[in-house]
Amino acid sequence: MNDVDRFADSLLGQRTPEPFRPDDDQVAQMRAAIELQAARLGADDAVPDADFVARL
């Protein structure tokens, strides 16, 4: 399992992901995972915390 896989797994489990330094491709994958998780929650206000996204 790679870093992005662990990140997505943490999101699905609603756990805090372990920090790592993503490259540009990984950042894009992580953003997609965040958007998918927000959509999965099914609420318009189900967006990630702005501080969390800023730390990415």
C-alpha positions as CSV (number, residue, x, y, z in Angstrom):
1,M,0.0,0.0,0.0
2,N,1.5,3.4,-1.0
3,D,1.1,6.7,0.8
4,V,-1.9,7.9,-1.2
5,D,-3.6,4.5,-0.6
6,R,-3.1,4.9,3.1
7,F,-4.4,8.5,2.9
8,A,-7.6,7.4,1.1
9,D,-8.0,4.4,3.5
10,S,-7.8,6.9,6.4
11,L,-10.4,9.1,4.8
12,L,-12.8,6.2,4.3
13,G,-12.3,5.2,7.9
14,Q,-12.7,8.8,9.1
15,R,-9.3,8.7,10.7
16,T,-6.5,11.3,10.6
17,P,-4.1,10.4,7.8
18,E,-0.4,9.9,8.6
19,P,1.6,12.9,7.2
20,F,3.9,12.5,4.2
21,R,5.3,14.8,1.5
22,P,3.3,14.2,-1.6
23,D,4.5,15.0,-5.1
24,D,2.3,16.9,-7.5
25,D,0.6,13.8,-8.9
26,Q,-0.1,12.5,-5.4
27,V,-1.6,15.9,-4.4
28,A,-4.0,15.6,-7.3
29,Q,-4.9,12.0,-6.3
30,M,-5.4,13.2,-2.7
31,R,-7.7,16.0,-3.7
32,A,-9.8,13.6,-5.8
33,A,-10.1,11.3,-2.8
34,I,-11.2,14.3,-0.6
35,E,-13.8,15.3,-3.1
36,L,-15.1,11.7,-3.5
37,Q,-15.3,11.3,0.3
38,A,-17.2,14.6,0.6
39,A,-19.7,13.4,-2.1
40,R,-19.9,10.0,-0.4
41,L,-21.1,11.7,2.8
42,G,-23.9,13.1,0.7
43,A,-24.2,16.5,2.2
44,D,-23.6,19.9,0.5
45,D,-21.7,21.0,3.6
46,A,-19.6,17.8,3.8
47,V,-16.4,19.5,2.7
48,P,-13.0,18.9,4.3
49,D,-11.8,21.4,6.9
50,A,-10.0,24.3,5.3
51,D,-7.0,23.9,7.7
52,F,-6.8,20.2,6.8
53,V,-6.6,21.0,3.1
54,A,-4.1,23.8,3.6
55,R,-1.8,21.4,5.4
56,L,-1.8,19.1,2.4
